[in-house]
Amino acid sequence: MAEENQVIHCNTTEAWEEQLHKGNENKKLLVVDFTAWSYGPCQLIAPILAELAKKNPEVTFLKVYVDELKTVSEKWGVDAVPTFLFLKQGKVVDKVVGAKKDELWTKVEKHAADASSIDDTSRTGATAIATATASESATATATGTAAATPTNTPTATA
Protein backbone atom coordinates (compact mmCIF):
# COMPACT_ATOMS: atom_id res chain seq x y z
CA MET A 1 0.00 0.00 0.00
CA ALA A 2 1.08 3.56 -0.67
CA GLU A 3 1.20 6.35 1.84
CA GLU A 4 -1.46 9.06 1.97
CA ASN A 5 -1.47 11.49 -0.98
CA GLN A 6 0.35 9.06 -3.24
CA VAL A 7 -0.75 6.87 -6.10
CA ILE A 8 -1.86 3.47 -4.85
CA HIS A 9 -0.79 0.54 -7.01
CA CYS A 10 -3.41 -2.16 -7.37
CA ASN A 11 -1.43 -5.26 -8.32
CA THR A 12 -4.11 -7.85 -7.53
CA THR A 13 -7.84 -8.09 -8.12
CA GLU A 14 -8.30 -8.16 -4.35
CA ALA A 15 -6.36 -4.89 -3.92
CA TRP A 16 -8.46 -3.32 -6.70
CA GLU A 17 -11.74 -4.49 -5.14
CA GLU A 18 -10.63 -3.21 -1.72
CA GLN A 19 -9.84 0.27 -3.07
CA LEU A 20 -13.08 0.38 -5.04
CA HIS A 21 -15.01 -0.59 -1.89
CA LYS A 22 -13.21 2.07 0.20
CA GLY A 23 -14.00 4.70 -2.42
CA ASN A 24 -17.68 3.74 -2.35
CA GLU A 25 -17.79 3.83 1.45
CA ASN A 26 -16.09 7.18 1.92
CA LYS A 27 -17.65 8.66 -1.25
CA LYS A 28 -14.28 9.97 -2.42
CA LEU A 29 -13.48 10.59 -6.04
CA LEU A 30 -11.26 7.83 -7.44
CA VAL A 31 -8.97 8.59 -10.36
CA VAL A 32 -7.77 5.33 -11.86
CA ASP A 33 -4.76 5.22 -14.18
CA PHE A 34 -4.95 2.14 -16.40
CA THR A 35 -1.37 1.86 -17.60
CA ALA A 36 1.34 -0.40 -19.05
CA TRP A 37 4.95 -0.81 -17.95
CA SER A 38 6.43 -0.77 -21.41
CA TYR A 39 4.52 2.07 -23.05
CA GLY A 40 6.39 5.41 -23.13
CA PRO A 41 3.41 7.80 -22.77
CA CYS A 42 2.31 5.90 -19.63
CA GLN A 43 5.74 6.42 -18.10
CA LEU A 44 5.76 10.12 -19.09
CA ILE A 45 2.40 10.84 -17.42
CA ALA A 46 3.22 8.92 -14.20
CA PRO A 47 5.00 11.87 -12.48
CA ILE A 48 2.04 14.12 -13.35
CA LEU A 49 -0.32 11.70 -11.63
CA ALA A 50 1.95 11.61 -8.57
CA GLU A 51 1.94 15.42 -8.43
CA LEU A 52 -1.85 15.51 -8.71
CA ALA A 53 -2.10 13.01 -5.84
CA LYS A 54 0.02 15.23 -3.60
CA LYS A 55 -2.01 18.35 -4.44
CA ASN A 56 -5.43 16.70 -4.07
CA PRO A 57 -5.61 14.78 -0.78
CA GLU A 58 -9.41 14.63 -1.06
CA VAL A 59 -9.05 12.37 -4.12
CA THR A 60 -7.80 8.77 -4.19
CA PHE A 61 -5.45 7.98 -7.09
CA LEU A 62 -5.05 4.38 -8.20
CA LYS A 63 -2.79 2.71 -10.76
CA VAL A 64 -3.80 -0.52 -12.51
CA TYR A 65 -1.38 -2.27 -14.86
CA VAL A 66 -3.48 -3.66 -17.71
CA ASP A 67 -1.06 -6.56 -18.34
CA GLU A 68 -1.38 -7.72 -14.72
CA LEU A 69 -5.13 -7.15 -14.31
CA LYS A 70 -6.61 -7.85 -17.73
CA THR A 71 -9.99 -8.84 -16.29
CA VAL A 72 -10.31 -5.53 -14.42
CA SER A 73 -9.29 -3.56 -17.52
CA GLU A 74 -11.77 -5.45 -19.69
CA LYS A 75 -14.57 -5.09 -17.14
CA TRP A 76 -14.13 -1.31 -17.14
CA GLY A 77 -13.92 -1.09 -20.95
CA VAL A 78 -10.30 0.01 -21.13
CA ASP A 79 -8.87 -0.62 -24.60
CA ALA A 80 -6.06 1.97 -24.74
CA VAL A 81 -3.35 3.12 -22.35
CA PRO A 82 -3.06 5.32 -20.55
CA THR A 83 -6.75 5.62 -19.73
CA PHE A 84 -7.88 7.57 -16.68
CA LEU A 85 -11.30 6.78 -15.26
CA PHE A 86 -12.95 9.10 -12.77
CA LEU A 87 -15.20 7.12 -10.45
CA LYS A 88 -17.72 8.30 -7.88
CA GLN A 89 -19.51 5.67 -5.85
CA GLY A 90 -18.56 2.97 -8.33
CA LYS A 91 -19.74 4.81 -11.44
CA VAL A 92 -17.66 6.37 -14.21
CA VAL A 93 -18.24 10.14 -14.21
CA ASP A 94 -15.46 11.08 -16.63
CA LYS A 95 -12.60 9.69 -18.68
CA VAL A 96 -9.32 10.80 -20.26
CA VAL A 97 -7.74 8.58 -22.90
CA GLY A 98 -4.09 9.28 -23.66
CA ALA A 99 -1.25 11.09 -21.91
CA LYS A 100 -3.09 14.42 -21.98
CA LYS A 101 -1.58 16.34 -19.07
CA ASP A 102 -3.73 19.49 -19.35
CA GLU A 103 -6.99 17.58 -19.75
CA LEU A 104 -6.09 15.36 -16.79
CA TRP A 105 -5.32 18.41 -14.58
CA THR A 106 -8.55 20.14 -15.62
CA LYS A 107 -10.77 17.14 -14.96
CA VAL A 108 -9.16 16.35 -11.60
CA GLU A 109 -9.68 19.97 -10.51
CA LYS A 110 -13.28 19.97 -11.76
CA HIS A 111 -14.31 16.72 -10.10
CA ALA A 112 -12.40 17.43 -6.88
CA ALA A 113 -14.20 20.80 -6.68
CA ASP A 114 -17.55 19.09 -7.36
CA ALA A 115 -16.88 16.62 -4.55
CA SER A 116 -15.91 19.34 -2.06
CA SER A 117 -18.91 21.52 -3.01
CA ILE A 118 -21.19 18.58 -2.26
CA ASP A 119 -19.50 18.26 1.13
CA ASP A 120 -19.83 22.03 1.70
CA THR A 121 -23.52 21.91 0.75
CA SER A 122 -24.24 19.15 3.21
CA ARG A 123 -22.33 21.01 5.93
CA THR A 124 -24.13 24.26 5.07
CA GLY A 125 -27.48 22.46 5.23
CA ALA A 126 -26.65 21.05 8.66
CA THR A 127 -25.58 24.51 9.85
CA ALA A 128 -28.82 26.04 8.57
CA ILE A 129 -30.88 23.42 10.41
CA ALA A 130 -28.91 23.96 13.64
CA THR A 131 -29.29 27.75 13.29
CA ALA A 132 -33.03 27.48 12.64
CA THR A 133 -33.47 25.16 15.62
CA ALA A 134 -31.51 27.50 17.89
CA SER A 135 -33.49 30.48 16.60
CA GLU A 136 -36.83 28.72 17.18
CA SER A 137 -35.71 27.73 20.66
CA ALA A 138 -34.70 31.32 21.49
CA THR A 139 -38.01 32.63 20.17
CA ALA A 140 -39.96 30.10 22.23
CA THR A 141 -37.97 31.00 25.33
CA ALA A 142 -38.53 34.73 24.81
CA THR A 143 -42.26 34.21 24.20
CA GLY A 144 -42.61 31.99 27.26
CA THR A 145 -40.74 34.49 29.41
CA ALA A 146 -42.89 37.39 28.18
CA ALA A 147 -46.10 35.48 28.88
CA ALA A 148 -44.96 34.49 32.36
CA THR A 149 -43.87 37.99 33.39
CA PRO A 150 -46.77 39.94 34.90
CA THR A 151 -47.19 43.49 33.79
CA ASN A 152 -47.30 46.16 36.49
CA THR A 153 -48.86 48.74 34.26
CA PRO A 154 -51.58 50.61 36.12
CA THR A 155 -54.99 50.40 34.51
CA ALA A 156 -56.96 53.53 34.04
CA THR A 157 -60.40 53.64 35.56
CA ALA A 158 -63.10 55.94 34.44
C-alpha positions in Angstrom: 0.0 0.0 0.0 1.1 3.6 -0.7 1.2 6.4 1.8 -1.5 9.1 2.0 -1.5 11.5 -1.0 0.3 9.1 -3.2 -0.8 6.9 -6.1 -1.9 3.5 -4.9 -0.8 0.5 -7.0 -3.4 -2.2 -7.4 -1.4 -5.3 -8.3 -4.1 -7.8 -7.5 -7.8 -8.1 -8.1 -8.3 -8.2 -4.3 -6.4 -4.9 -3.9 -8.5 -3.3 -6.7 -11.7 -4.5 -5.1 -10.6 -3.2 -1.7 -9.8 0.3 -3.1 -13.1 0.4 -5.0 -15.0 -0.6 -1.9 -13.2 2.1 0.2 -14.0 4.7 -2.4 -17.7 3.7 -2.4 -17.8 3.8 1.4 -16.1 7.2 1.9 -17.6 8.7 -1.3 -14.3 10.0 -2.4 -13.5 10.6 -6.0 -11.3 7.8 -7.4 -9.0 8.6 -10.4 -7.8 5.3 -11.9 -4.8 5.2 -14.2 -4.9 2.1 -16.4 -1.4 1.9 -17.6 1.3 -0.4 -19.1 4.9 -0.8 -17.9 6.4 -0.8 -21.4 4.5 2.1 -23.1 6.4 5.4 -23.1 3.4 7.8 -22.8 2.3 5.9 -19.6 5.7 6.4 -18.1 5.8 10.1 -19.1 2.4 10.8 -17.4 3.2 8.9 -14.2 5.0 11.9 -12.5 2.0 14.1 -13.3 -0.3 11.7 -11.6 2.0 11.6 -8.6 1.9 15.4 -8.4 -1.9 15.5 -8.7 -2.1 13.0 -5.8 0.0 15.2 -3.6 -2.0 18.3 -4.4 -5.4 16.7 -4.1 -5.6 14.8 -0.8 -9.4 14.6 -1.1 -9.0 12.4 -4.1 -7.8 8.8 -4.2 -5.5 8.0 -7.1 -5.0 4.4 -8.2 -2.8 2.7 -10.8 -3.8 -0.5 -12.5 -1.4 -2.3 -14.9 -3.5 -3.7 -17.7 -1.1 -6.6 -18.3 -1.4 -7.7 -14.7 -5.1 -7.2 -14.3 -6.6 -7.8 -17.7 -10.0 -8.8 -16.3 -10.3 -5.5 -14.4 -9.3 -3.6 -17.5 -11.8 -5.5 -19.7 -14.6 -5.1 -17.1 -14.1 -1.3 -17.1 -13.9 -1.1 -21.0 -10.3 0.0 -21.1 -8.9 -0.6 -24.6 -6.1 2.0 -24.7 -3.3 3.1 -22.4 -3.1 5.3 -20.5 -6.8 5.6 -19.7 -7.9 7.6 -16.7 -11.3 6.8 -15.3 -13.0 9.1 -12.8 -15.2 7.1 -10.4 -17.7 8.3 -7.9 -19.5 5.7 -5.8 -18.6 3.0 -8.3 -19.7 4.8 -11.4 -17.7 6.4 -14.2 -18.2 10.1 -14.2 -15.5 11.1 -16.6 -12.6 9.7 -18.7 -9.3 10.8 -20.3 -7.7 8.6 -22.9 -4.1 9.3 -23.7 -1.2 11.1 -21.9 -3.1 14.4 -22.0 -1.6 16.3 -19.1 -3.7 19.5 -19.4 -7.0 17.6 -19.7 -6.1 15.4 -16.8 -5.3 18.4 -14.6 -8.6 20.1 -15.6 -10.8 17.1 -15.0 -9.2 16.4 -11.6 -9.7 20.0 -10.5 -13.3 20.0 -11.8 -14.3 16.7 -10.1 -12.4 17.4 -6.9 -14.2 20.8 -6.7 -17.6 19.1 -7.4 -16.9 16.6 -4.5 -15.9 19.3 -2.1 -18.9 21.5 -3.0 -21.2 18.6 -2.3 -19.5 18.3 1.1 -19.8 22.0 1.7 -23.5 21.9 0.8 -24.2 19.1 3.2 -22.3 21.0 5.9 -24.1 24.3 5.1 -27.5 22.5 5.2 -26.6 21.1 8.7 -25.6 24.5 9.8 -28.8 26.0 8.6 -30.9 23.4 10.4 -28.9 24.0 13.6 -29.3 27.7 13.3 -33.0 27.5 12.6 -33.5 25.2 15.6 -31.5 27.5 17.9 -33.5 30.5 16.6 -36.8 28.7 17.2 -35.7 27.7 20.7 -34.7 31.3 21.5 -38.0 32.6 20.2 -40.0 30.1 22.2 -38.0 31.0 25.3 -38.5 34.7 24.8 -42.3 34.2 24.2 -42.6 32.0 27.3 -40.7 34.5 29.4 -42.9 37.4 28.2 -46.1 35.5 28.9 -45.0 34.5 32.4 -43.9 38.0 33.4 -46.8 39.9 34.9 -47.2 43.5 33.8 -47.3 46.2 36.5 -48.9 48.7 34.3 -51.6 50.6 36.1 -55.0 50.4 34.5 -57.0 53.5 34.0 -60.4 53.6 35.6 -63.1 55.9 34.4 
